[in-house]
Amino acid sequence: MSNDIAEEPMSAQLFQTMNHPILPSRFAMLVLVAHLFLAGGCMTVGPDYRAPDRSAPTNWTAELDTGLTPAAVSPETMSRWWTVLNDPILSGFMEQARTNNLDVRQAEARLRQARAQRGAAKAGLFPTIGASASASRTQSSEISGDRTTSSLFENGLDASWELDLFGKNRRTVEAADATLQASQEDVNHTLVSLFAEVALNYVEVREYQLRVSLTESSLVARTETYDITRWRREVGLTTQLDEEQARMSLEQARADIPALKTSLAESQHRLAVLLGQTPGALNEILAESRPIPVPPPEMTVGVPADVLRQRPDIRSAERKLAAQTAQIGVAKAAQYPNFTLLGSIGLESLTLDNLYSSGARTAQAAANGVWTLFDFGRIRRNIELQTALQEETLGAYEAAVLTALEDVENALVAYANEQVRRQSLFEAAQAGQAAFDLARDQYSSGLVDFQTVLDMQRSLLTVQDQLAVSDGKITSSLIRLYKALGGGWTPVSSNTPEPHPSGE
């Protein structure tokens, strides 16, 4: 975007006044100040912000199949996307996370800081008024006077007003407004990440519960196989080798369970921390194993332009760019004179009884002007610094746009491909179960050796475990897709204008 300075042109009358051949230069400057102030013809130096014109692709490059359509997502679904999973426990966790999560509390505290900073910046547009009161009693010395005693009582109001002729304070307020809006978007971005993390950890808990259950079922099956093998060895139908192989397979399955339970506990602890609770606080609620939430058969994902409007990180980056653009104007205003109006009204009397009489009134008015003429390039370098920071912020905005598009494309591909993979694993698990049952029956009849049974048993557990992981990945891919789309926050009414990252 352009960094050209956009300034309101002075009128020809002002140029004629300043270049008048008779008027002294200082008087001409005072005339200029008075004219600008009284006529409201103030200038605002620095670049006027224009949102970057970032065109988005028309469609996603990923193939939208397996129930995905490019139709627009309803705001209700986008703000509470987890409801499509139909899991009341998960929905309850989301409400707790919104209220108790510590990252959200920190983000909201930063928002309050930005709101206070904006209020302080806006206060600079108005006069400062103060009150004072004093009482003094003085006695002169014998050497300097006749040792007389005098009293003086005063009180009054003092006022000062910095005339924002060149827009320094207005640019400061502009930057504070944009910073406040960016802070609000940072809160929204924190919510987007939080809800996705809560859902991902919840799915992980259910996935590990399923894997533990499958391994325990396999342990039961391997125990039965071991019992059959031991019985056959006792009657002389097989060898000690088969029995030891069966026992080894049994203990291997038993050894897998503690590792899975450790991962399950870690996921439960992480989920509790996300909800602002101590690790282990959710163990009772999560004690009962429940199925992994299943995605809906159909869902809409919108188009790339929707993502650029919805993603809070993009909206925040755009507002930060607006704030930094205003900072260039603040820096440039330091090149121009700074004028302040001063005034006071009050009461002054030698006796307290006469302090509030009409004759005790006093008044004073003054104007002050300061202009930095030479500072070894400090102001110029600060303008260059703020301009470079603006260019950096623009780069951060463009990077946020590309990252958002990448996140959605990756999530679309992962969601579609995992469903294809899951179907193959489901068919493999059915075939594996049938092969294992057949191998065990044939081994009992002496038609196959024991190694065939072990191979089928190991293969069955492996494919069942992979299927459980795939079920979790499908739901996790859906969660990451909603996160990439920017779901999980609700626009709220505000006195600050809505940012338009697309420049609309």
Beta strands, then each sheet from edge to edge (+ up, - down):
strand 1: 68-69
strand 2: 128-139
strand 3: 149-163
strand 4: 299-300
strand 5: 338-349
strand 6: 361-370
sheet 1: 1+ 4+
sheet 2: 2+ 3- 5+ 6-
end
